[in-house]
Amino acid sequence: MATEPATEPGAVADVGVGSADDPGIVAGQFRFFDAHVVRTHRLGPTLTRITFGGGQLAGFASGGRDQSFSLFLPRPGQPAPLLPDRTGDGWYRRWRLVPPEQQAVLRSYTVRAQRAEPAELDVDFALHGTGPDDPAGAAGPASRWAAQASPGDRVVLLGPAVADNRSVGFRPPPGTDWVLLAADETALPALGGILDWLPAGTKAKAWIEVPHAQDVQDLASAAEVEITWLVRGAEGPSGDGALADAVRAAELPPGVPYAWIAGESGAVKALRRHLVRERGFDRGNIEFSGYWRRGTSEEQLRAEA
């Protein structure tokens, strides 16, 4: 959720990240970073913020906005994530060959905030299935890890070595008059990072769906932003039309829009259809991402991909 002041691309060499010829560089723009938990902070019933630190994070060149990265977590009983040789672009194949019971857990998250001194990243985790009333086995391995994380726990990040990287999706084109944002709790950290990044004078309307009223956050921005919070209550996961229904009932500003939509795949698709078919949005001016799909694990989604 996966969350970001940007590092200038030219600063990469100053922190020893190296060039694209460096064997530690993956796909031309990314590299592995060893890190550890510095502290944790519960944000509400659903979200907890974990701060990662470590000297290598000085080279983590976040592009801000919805900057995503891959997080590797240890299996229970392991002191650190088990990863094979990380050099070059063959790392993924080598990781897949590790026996499943030993293989590091791999998840995608968003940087919520980054600081240089000391080098730290804040990452917000949704703790689905970890409550005292949830049935055994309801939580996935990443939620279980996050609920129990403590200072010193070791992780590995695969993140940007250059700030202008492919893992930043929010890119309003020139001529955009206003911005529409829509997210559920899994994409809330990314939306918060976008609000941090939006410059003064930008007009934006945001819809955010969360499970509990206590999950509502104070989100600051230099932009002119109107935020609508949608609280699901006890009825469970979002229906495909919750966000779309809220936007459908809204009066939208005139001018050329740019939309960013993220969260559960079905809800994202429903809202995108509404914006294109009923509101006349240009498809090229909609950035959309299914962060998760109801009833499907991230392992299953990766296998399908």
ZIBELLIN-V189694 format. One line per field, one symbol per residue. phi: phi as a letter, one per 40 degrees, with the letter a starting at -180 (. if undefined). A space follows every 50 residues. Layout:
BEGIN
phi: ???
END
This chain:
BEGIN
phi: .e..dcbcdccdccbgcgcccccccbfgbbacbcaaccabaccidbbbbb cbbhdccccccccgfcdbabbbbccdgccaccbcdccgccccccccccdd cbcdcbbbbbccabbcbccabcbcbcccgbcccccdgccccccccccbca dgdcabbbbccbccbccbccaccdgccabbbaacccbdcccccccccdcd gccabbbbbbcbccccbcbcacccbbbbcbbcgccgddccbccccccdcc ccccgccbbbbaicdcccccccdccccbbgccdcbbcbaccabdgbcccc ccccc
END
